[in-house]
Structure formats: C-alpha cells, structure tokens
Amino acid sequence: MSRQAWVLVVVAGILAIATLVGAVVLAVRVVRTRRMLTGLGAGGKFAFYGALIYTIFPVDVLPDPIYLDDMGVLAAALIYLTRLVHQRRAAGRQLPGQPDALPDRGHARRRVP
C-alpha cells in the first residue's frame, strides 16, 4: 500500500473509534436516565427504549461502522428526556431516582422586594 492509502486508513480508523466512543457515551447517559422513567410517562419510556433498540439492533440507516445515525437517535432521546425532566421539575413534581430537596442549613435568605 502506498503512504497515502495508509494515512487514509489511519484517519478512517480514528474517526470510526471517535464515533464509537461518542455513541457509547450517549448510550451510557441514556441508560442513566432509566431510573427516572416511571415519572416521565409513556413518551419518556418510548424515547428511552426506542433509542436503545435502534442502537443495539444491526438494522440501521447507515452501516454499523458509521455510528452517526445511532448518535443522532441517542442525542434526540436525551434532548427529549431532558425536556420531560425539566417540565416535571417546573410542575413541582419529584421524579423517582432524584434526591430529595436539600435541607435548609440555617442560612439566611435575602428577600427580593
């Protein structure tokens, strides 16, 4: 093989490893949100399980050495789940798997007029 071919193979390998690492990081973040699923309703469960199933099954839009489509699905699921969590928090509901409110430690709070 020529030198240019080796450079191309090395660059392609580095890109493949980088996208694989990105997909794994996103999958781990999605899995960490699992403990809050009971409070997020059917839409949250569908986004969670749908993203994981799409990532695990070999049938993809792009072939498996290219993880960009998997990363897109996982990122979209994370964005959707994050929005659901923020909506629940704004509504004042405690989600399962989240710590209780921090206890007041006697610090004086300033009142804003």
N, C-alpha and C positions, 0 to 999 in steps of 0.2 A: 504494500500500500504506500501511496505517496504521503508526503508530510502533510499536505492539505487535507487528505482524507482522514488522517489520524486526528488532526485538530478538530475536524468536523465531528468525528465520533466522540471525542472527549467532551466537546461543548454540548452535544446532544445528550450524553450521559449525565453531565452536570445538571442540565435543565430537567431531565427526567427525575433525577434524585430530588431536586428542589421542589418540583411539583408534587412528588410523592410525600415529601416531608410536610408540605403545606396541606395536603389532603388529610394526612394523619393528624396534624394539629387541629384542623377544623373538626374532624370526626371526634376527637377527644373532647373538644369543647361542647359539641352537640350531646355527647353521652353524659357529660357533667350536668346538663340541664334536665336529665331524666328524672331526678328526684323532685322536680317541681311540676311534673306533668299532670298530676292529679288536680292541681289548681288551675291549669290552663285550658281545660275543656277539650272538646273533640278536635278543634282546629290545631291546637298545640300538639296533641298526640299524633294527628295525621302528618303534620310537618316533620315531627321527630322521626317517626317510623318510616315515612316515605323517603326522607333523606338518607337514612341508614340503609334501607333496602336498595335504593338506587346506587349507593356507593358500593355495597357488597356484591350485588349481582353483576355478572360479567356482561350483560346486555346494556350497552351504553350508546350514546350518540357518537362519541369519539372512542377509538380503541383504547384499551386499558393502559398502555404505556403513557398515554397522554391523559393526565388527571384533571385537566382544566374544567371539564364538564362536571366532574364529581365535586371539585372545589366550589364551583358555582352553585350547585344544588345545596351543598352543606352551608355555604355562606348565606344563601337565601333563607334556609331554615333557621339559622342563627339570628338573622335580622328579624324574621317573623316572630320567633320565640322571645327575643329581647323586647320587641314591641308589646307582646302579650304580657310579659312580666311588668313592664312599665305601666301598662293600663291597669293591671291588678293592683299595683302599688298605689297608683293615683286614686283608685277607688277605695283605698284603705283596707284592703283585704290582705291577710297574712297568707303567704304561699307555703305549702309544705316544703320542708327541707331548708328553709331560711331561718336564721337565728331570730329570736325574739328581739323586740326593741331594746336598745341599750338602756341600762338603768341610769337614772339621774344620779350623778355623783355629788350633788350639793353645789354645783357651780351656779352662780347667779346668772340668769339670762337677762339680757337687755331687752327692754320693751321698745318697740319702734312705734312712735306715735302715728 
